[in-house]
Amino acid sequence: MPSRRIARTQAKKAALLQAQQEEAALYGPPAPQAEEEEEDLADEFARKVVIKDIVAIPPHTQYQLATDQILHLFHRLFQSSFTDTTELQSTIQAVKTDLYNRDYLDAFDDDAKRLAYLIRWSSLRALSYASLMSSLTPIVEMISEYIIEEDEDEDCQCLLIGGGASAEIVGLAAIYGRMKEFCSTKDKPLQINVMDVSDWGSIVTQVTNEINTLGWIRQVPDTRPQQFITNYLKNDVLTYFNGVPEKDDTAISLANQKLITLLFTTNELFQEDKSKSIQFFQRMNQECSPGTLLLIAESAGSYSNIQIGTKQFPVFFMIDMLLSNKKSELKKAGSGKKSKTPEAYDGAWELVESSDSCWYRVDKESQDFYSSRLENIKLENMRFFFRLYRKL
């Protein structure tokens, strides 16, 4: 009879194989791995990383609106935008081809493609983001404390980088709406700043209107102004914050944000320009106010690998190095190798919660609800890593 250790090892191998198969089904085969030796820094850093066991977040939590409310919103978007599911499926296939080829700009070059992406993929991500963010105590406390705060002049701004596809918007609205149920008389609007390189402005407006039309944000009396506000800015975050002075009072300031999210966006930034991406993280180190929360999530598989030296590594290697003072930890490792990391790489963030491999599994009720309304649309389980940091 095999030992418990062997049984655990076999179970982990089986879980890894399943994860690889599900990732391949979603994204195609993994990117090829370079065979040359990596740079000293990457090699040194890799030896310090401890990969955590696979964990899971629940289908939903008590701090968010119900999953059928979230999915109902996406079904309404379908009804207002497509004649039937055949038209939707054809558009989804075009988007899927562009994403597989990593042609991100082509994948979102018109509103039909953007809406198809929302209905097919943002629906699942909105469920997972609502669950993830409402499972993280610092984010729940940030929103609830703001709502009950007596200071009417205090605002709460959140910056969703790469959030044009609106899953983050819907996820935050589901949490904010739930929190407002307990304090509906307070006029405390949550302002959502969304920045994306593609033209998602009309889609963000449509999603925001649906949230307010469906009455997610409880208001007493009903004549009070809408309390869920989105501000969309079509811009490249790598140029907007990197050395570009603020031009007017409406400009987005990193210092004013209570929460910043980079959800399935960081890898795209590093692919676009690694040097400017590093500069942007350093800019956040310098300008974000103490207490600011930063949530980052990406695919947990090889799809989110980036090149460091001559080998590929998960993008969270670079993120941890830039934000969490990993350089100092590397020096303490006593490897005998001189670090090539410049002083500016010292981070200024506390790592609050994290997972290197986290599952969101769709429950049967949510799947049945969506597929009964949208034929052949399946909400797949998703696996990702996440990091929640707090600015020191």
C-alpha positions as CSV (number, residue, x, y, z in Angstrom):
1,M,0.0,0.0,0.0
2,P,1.5,3.4,-1.0
3,S,2.5,5.8,1.8
4,R,0.5,9.0,2.5
5,R,3.3,11.1,1.0
6,I,3.2,9.1,-2.3
7,A,-0.6,9.4,-2.3
8,R,-0.4,13.2,-1.8
9,T,2.2,13.4,-4.6
10,Q,0.0,11.5,-7.0
11,A,-3.0,13.6,-6.1
12,K,-1.0,16.8,-6.8
13,K,0.2,15.4,-10.1
14,A,-3.3,14.5,-11.1
15,A,-4.5,18.1,-10.2
16,L,-1.7,19.6,-12.2
17,L,-2.5,17.4,-15.2
18,Q,-6.2,18.5,-15.0
19,A,-5.2,22.1,-14.8
20,Q,-3.0,21.8,-17.8
21,Q,-5.7,20.1,-19.8
22,E,-8.3,22.7,-18.9
23,E,-5.9,25.5,-19.7
24,A,-5.1,23.9,-23.1
25,A,-8.8,23.7,-23.8
26,L,-9.2,27.4,-23.1
27,Y,-6.1,28.9,-24.6
28,G,-4.5,26.2,-26.8
29,P,-1.1,24.7,-26.3
30,P,1.3,26.4,-23.9
31,A,4.1,28.7,-25.1
32,P,7.4,26.9,-25.8
33,Q,10.0,27.1,-23.1
34,A,13.4,28.4,-23.8
35,E,16.2,26.0,-23.1
36,E,19.1,28.3,-22.5
37,E,20.3,29.2,-19.0
38,E,18.5,32.1,-17.3
39,E,20.1,35.3,-15.9
40,D,21.6,35.0,-12.4
41,L,18.8,37.1,-10.9
42,A,16.0,35.0,-12.3
43,D,17.7,31.8,-11.2
44,E,18.3,33.2,-7.8
45,F,14.8,34.5,-7.4
46,A,13.2,31.2,-8.6
47,R,15.0,29.2,-5.9
48,K,13.3,31.5,-3.3
49,V,9.7,31.0,-4.5
50,V,7.6,28.4,-2.8
51,I,4.6,27.3,-4.9
52,K,1.5,27.0,-2.8
53,D,-1.0,24.2,-2.9
54,I,-4.0,24.8,-5.2
55,V,-6.8,26.6,-3.4
56,A,-10.3,27.6,-4.4
57,I,-12.6,30.5,-3.8
58,P,-16.3,29.9,-3.3
59,P,-18.9,30.3,-6.1
60,H,-20.2,33.3,-4.2
61,T,-20.0,34.9,-0.8
62,Q,-22.4,36.7,1.6
63,Y,-20.7,40.0,0.7
64,Q,-21.9,40.1,-2.9
65,L,-25.1,40.0,-4.9
66,A,-26.4,36.6,-6.1
67,T,-24.7,35.0,-9.1
68,D,-28.0,34.9,-11.0
69,Q,-28.3,38.7,-10.7
70,I,-24.8,39.0,-12.2
71,L,-25.6,36.6,-15.1
72,H,-29.0,38.3,-15.7
73,L,-27.1,41.5,-16.5
74,F,-25.0,39.8,-19.2
75,H,-28.1,38.1,-20.6
76,R,-29.8,41.5,-21.0
77,L,-26.7,42.7,-22.9
78,F,-27.1,39.8,-25.3
79,Q,-30.8,40.6,-25.8
80,S,-30.1,44.2,-26.6
81,S,-27.2,43.5,-29.0
82,F,-27.6,40.2,-30.9
83,T,-30.5,38.8,-33.0
84,D,-29.8,35.2,-31.9
85,T,-27.1,32.9,-30.5
86,T,-25.9,31.9,-34.0
87,E,-24.8,35.5,-34.6
88,L,-23.3,35.6,-31.1
89,Q,-21.3,32.3,-31.6
90,S,-19.9,33.5,-34.9
91,T,-18.6,36.7,-33.3
92,I,-17.2,34.8,-30.4
93,Q,-15.2,32.5,-32.7
94,A,-13.6,35.6,-34.4
95,V,-12.6,37.0,-31.0
96,K,-11.3,33.6,-29.8
97,T,-9.0,33.3,-32.9
98,D,-7.5,36.7,-32.2
99,L,-7.0,36.0,-28.5
100,Y,-5.3,32.6,-29.4
101,N,-2.9,34.5,-31.7
102,R,-2.5,37.2,-28.9
103,D,-3.7,39.9,-31.3
104,Y,-5.4,41.7,-28.4
105,L,-6.1,44.9,-30.4
106,D,-7.8,43.1,-33.3
107,A,-9.9,41.0,-30.8
108,F,-11.6,44.2,-29.6
109,D,-11.7,46.4,-32.7
110,D,-15.5,46.9,-32.8
111,D,-18.4,46.9,-30.4
112,A,-19.9,43.6,-31.6
113,K,-16.6,41.8,-30.7
114,R,-16.5,43.6,-27.4
115,L,-20.0,42.7,-26.5
116,A,-19.5,39.1,-27.6
117,Y,-16.4,39.0,-25.3
118,L,-18.5,40.3,-22.4
119,I,-21.2,37.8,-22.8
120,R,-18.9,34.8,-23.3
121,W,-15.9,35.6,-21.0
122,S,-16.6,38.6,-18.9
123,S,-19.7,36.9,-17.4
124,L,-17.5,34.2,-15.9
125,R,-14.8,36.6,-14.8
126,A,-17.4,38.9,-13.2
127,L,-18.5,35.9,-11.1
128,S,-14.9,35.0,-10.2
129,Y,-13.9,38.6,-9.5
130,A,-16.9,39.2,-7.3
131,S,-16.1,36.1,-5.3
132,L,-12.4,36.9,-5.1
133,M,-12.7,40.5,-4.0
134,S,-15.5,39.7,-1.5
135,S,-13.3,36.9,-0.1
136,L,-10.5,39.4,0.6
137,T,-11.2,41.1,3.9
138,P,-9.3,44.3,3.2
139,I,-11.4,45.0,0.1
140,V,-14.7,44.3,1.9
141,E,-13.6,46.5,4.8
142,M,-12.5,49.3,2.5
143,I,-16.0,49.5,0.9
144,S,-18.0,49.0,4.0
145,E,-16.0,51.5,6.1
146,Y,-16.4,54.1,3.3
147,I,-20.2,53.6,3.2
148,I,-20.7,54.1,6.9
149,E,-18.1,56.9,7.1
150,E,-19.9,60.1,8.4
151,D,-17.6,62.5,6.3
152,E,-19.8,63.3,3.2
153,D,-16.7,64.9,1.5
154,E,-14.7,61.6,1.6
155,D,-14.7,59.9,-1.7
156,C,-13.7,56.3,-2.8
157,Q,-12.1,56.0,-6.1
158,C,-11.0,52.7,-7.7
159,L,-8.8,52.4,-10.8
160,L,-9.4,49.3,-13.0
161,I,-6.5,49.1,-15.4
162,G,-7.4,47.1,-18.5
163,G,-10.9,46.9,-17.2
164,G,-12.8,47.9,-20.4
165,A,-14.3,44.4,-20.7
166,S,-16.2,45.4,-17.5
167,A,-15.9,42.2,-15.5
168,E,-14.2,44.2,-12.7
169,I,-16.9,46.8,-12.9
170,V,-19.6,44.2,-12.4
171,G,-17.7,42.4,-9.7
172,L,-17.2,45.6,-7.7
173,A,-20.8,46.7,-8.2
174,A,-22.0,43.3,-6.9
175,I,-20.1,43.9,-3.7
176,Y,-20.9,47.6,-3.4
177,G,-24.6,46.8,-4.0
178,R,-24.6,44.2,-1.3
179,M,-22.9,46.5,1.2
180,K,-25.4,49.3,0.4
181,E,-28.3,47.1,1.4
182,F,-27.3,47.6,5.0
183,C,-26.9,51.4,4.6
184,S,-29.2,52.6,1.9
185,T,-29.9,56.1,3.2
186,K,-26.2,57.2,2.9
187,D,-25.3,59.1,-0.3
188,K,-21.8,57.7,-0.7
189,P,-21.1,57.1,-4.4
190,L,-18.3,54.7,-5.4
191,Q,-16.4,56.1,-8.3
192,I,-14.9,53.6,-10.7
193,N,-12.1,54.9,-13.0
194,V,-11.5,52.5,-16.0
195,M,-8.5,52.8,-18.2
196,D,-8.0,50.7,-21.3
197,V,-6.1,51.0,-24.6
198,S,-9.1,49.9,-26.7
199,D,-12.2,51.9,-27.2
200,W,-14.5,50.3,-24.6
201,G,-16.2,53.6,-23.6
202,S,-19.6,52.9,-25.0
203,I,-19.6,49.3,-23.5
204,V,-18.6,50.7,-20.1
205,T,-21.5,53.2,-20.3
206,Q,-23.9,50.4,-21.3
207,V,-22.8,48.2,-18.4
208,T,-23.1,51.0,-16.0
209,N,-26.6,51.9,-17.2
210,E,-27.6,48.3,-16.7
211,I,-26.3,48.2,-13.2
212,N,-28.3,51.3,-12.3
213,T,-31.4,50.3,-14.2
214,L,-31.5,46.9,-12.5
215,G,-31.4,48.7,-9.1
216,W,-28.3,47.0,-7.8
217,I,-27.4,50.0,-5.7
218,R,-30.2,50.5,-3.2
219,Q,-31.3,54.1,-2.7
220,V,-33.8,55.6,-0.3
221,P,-35.7,57.5,-1.4
222,D,-35.8,56.3,-5.0
223,T,-35.4,59.9,-6.3
224,R,-31.8,60.1,-5.1
225,P,-29.1,60.3,-7.8
226,Q,-27.5,57.2,-9.1
227,Q,-24.7,56.0,-6.9
228,F,-22.6,53.9,-9.2
229,I,-20.4,56.0,-11.4
230,T,-17.9,55.0,-14.0
231,N,-15.3,57.3,-15.6
232,Y,-13.8,55.7,-18.7
233,L,-10.4,56.9,-20.2
234,K,-9.1,55.4,-23.4
235,N,-5.4,55.5,-22.9
236,D,-2.3,53.4,-22.6
237,V,-1.4,53.1,-18.9
238,L,2.3,52.7,-19.7
239,T,2.4,56.2,-21.2
240,Y,-0.3,57.9,-19.1
241,F,1.5,57.6,-15.8
242,N,5.1,57.3,-16.9
243,G,6.4,60.8,-16.8
244,V,3.3,62.5,-18.2
245,P,2.1,65.4,-16.1
246,E,-1.5,65.7,-15.1
247,K,-3.2,68.2,-17.5
248,D,-6.4,69.1,-15.6
249,D,-8.6,68.4,-12.6
250,T,-10.3,65.5,-14.3
251,A,-7.0,63.6,-14.8
252,I,-6.7,60.3,-12.9
253,S,-4.2,60.4,-10.0
254,L,-2.6,57.3,-8.5
255,A,-2.6,59.1,-5.2
256,N,-6.4,59.3,-5.0
257,Q,-7.1,55.6,-5.6
258,K,-8.2,53.4,-2.7
259,L,-8.1,50.3,-4.9
260,I,-6.2,49.5,-8.1
261,T,-6.8,46.3,-10.1
262,L,-4.7,44.7,-12.8
263,L,-6.8,41.6,-13.6
264,F,-5.5,39.5,-16.5
265,T,-3.7,42.7,-17.8
266,T,-0.2,42.5,-16.3
267,N,1.1,40.0,-18.8
268,E,-0.2,42.1,-21.7
269,L,1.7,45.1,-20.4
270,F,5.0,43.2,-20.1
271,Q,4.5,41.8,-23.6
272,E,3.9,45.3,-24.9
273,D,6.9,46.9,-23.3
274,K,8.8,45.3,-20.4
275,S,10.9,48.4,-19.6
276,K,7.9,50.7,-19.5
277,S,5.9,48.2,-17.4
278,I,8.7,48.1,-14.8
279,Q,8.7,51.9,-14.8
280,F,4.9,51.9,-14.2
281,F,5.2,49.6,-11.2
282,Q,8.0,51.9,-9.8
283,R,5.7,54.9,-10.4
284,M,3.0,53.2,-8.3
285,N,5.7,52.6,-5.6
286,Q,6.3,56.4,-5.6
287,E,2.8,57.9,-6.0
288,C,0.2,55.6,-4.4
289,S,-0.9,56.7,-1.0
290,P,-0.3,54.6,2.1
291,G,-3.2,52.1,2.6
292,T,-3.9,51.8,-1.2
293,L,-4.8,48.3,-2.1
294,L,-3.5,46.7,-5.3
295,L,-5.0,43.5,-6.6
296,I,-3.3,41.6,-9.4
297,A,-4.5,38.4,-11.0
298,E,-3.3,36.4,-14.1
299,S,-3.6,32.9,-15.5
300,A,-1.8,30.5,-13.3
301,G,-0.4,28.5,-16.3
302,S,2.3,29.0,-18.9
303,Y,0.0,31.4,-20.8
304,S,1.2,34.1,-18.4
305,N,4.9,33.4,-18.6
306,I,7.3,36.3,-19.5
307,Q,10.9,36.3,-20.6
308,I,13.5,37.0,-18.0
309,G,17.0,36.7,-19.4
310,T,16.8,33.7,-21.7
311,K,14.1,31.7,-20.0
312,Q,10.4,32.1,-19.3
313,F,8.9,32.5,-15.8
314,P,5.5,33.2,-14.3
315,V,4.8,36.9,-14.4
316,F,4.4,37.0,-10.6
317,F,8.1,36.5,-10.3
318,M,8.6,40.0,-11.6
319,I,5.7,41.5,-9.8
320,D,6.9,40.2,-6.4
321,M,10.4,41.4,-7.1
322,L,9.2,44.9,-8.0
323,L,6.7,45.4,-5.2
324,S,7.6,43.3,-2.1
325,N,11.3,43.9,-1.5
326,K,12.2,40.5,-2.9
327,K,15.6,41.9,-3.7
328,S,16.4,42.2,0.0
329,E,15.3,38.6,0.6
330,L,17.5,37.4,-2.3
331,K,20.5,39.0,-0.7
332,K,19.8,37.2,2.6
333,A,19.7,33.9,0.7
334,G,23.4,33.8,0.6
335,S,23.7,32.3,-2.8
336,G,27.0,34.0,-3.4
337,K,25.8,35.6,-6.6
338,K,25.7,39.3,-7.0
339,S,22.2,40.6,-7.6
340,K,21.8,42.6,-10.8
341,T,18.6,44.3,-9.5
342,P,18.9,48.1,-9.4
343,E,18.1,50.0,-6.2
344,A,14.8,51.3,-7.8
345,Y,13.5,47.7,-7.7
346,D,12.9,47.9,-3.9
347,G,9.2,47.7,-3.5
348,A,7.0,49.7,-1.1
349,W,4.1,47.3,-0.7
350,E,3.1,44.7,1.9
351,L,1.9,41.4,0.5
352,V,-1.5,40.9,2.3
353,E,-2.9,37.8,0.7
354,S,-1.9,35.6,-2.3
355,S,-2.1,32.3,-4.1
356,D,0.1,31.0,-6.9
357,S,-2.7,28.7,-8.1
358,C,-6.4,29.4,-7.2
359,W,-9.5,27.8,-8.7
360,Y,-12.9,29.4,-9.3
361,R,-15.3,26.6,-10.1
362,V,-18.8,27.5,-11.5
363,D,-21.6,25.9,-9.5
364,K,-24.3,23.9,-11.3
365,E,-27.0,26.5,-10.6
366,S,-25.1,29.3,-12.3
367,Q,-24.3,27.1,-15.3
368,D,-27.9,26.0,-15.7
369,F,-29.2,29.6,-15.3
370,Y,-26.9,30.9,-18.1
371,S,-27.0,28.0,-20.5
372,S,-30.8,27.9,-20.3
373,R,-30.8,31.4,-21.7
374,L,-27.8,31.3,-23.9
375,E,-27.5,28.0,-25.8
376,N,-24.0,26.5,-26.2
377,I,-22.4,29.1,-23.8
378,K,-20.5,27.2,-21.1
379,L,-19.0,28.9,-18.1
380,E,-15.7,27.1,-17.7
381,N,-13.8,26.8,-14.4
382,M,-10.8,29.1,-14.3
383,R,-7.4,28.9,-12.6
384,F,-5.4,31.9,-11.8
385,F,-2.8,33.4,-9.4
386,F,-3.5,36.5,-7.4
387,R,-1.7,39.0,-5.2
388,L,-3.2,41.6,-2.9
389,Y,-0.8,44.3,-1.8
390,R,-1.2,47.2,0.6
391,K,0.9,50.3,0.2
392,L,3.1,51.0,3.2
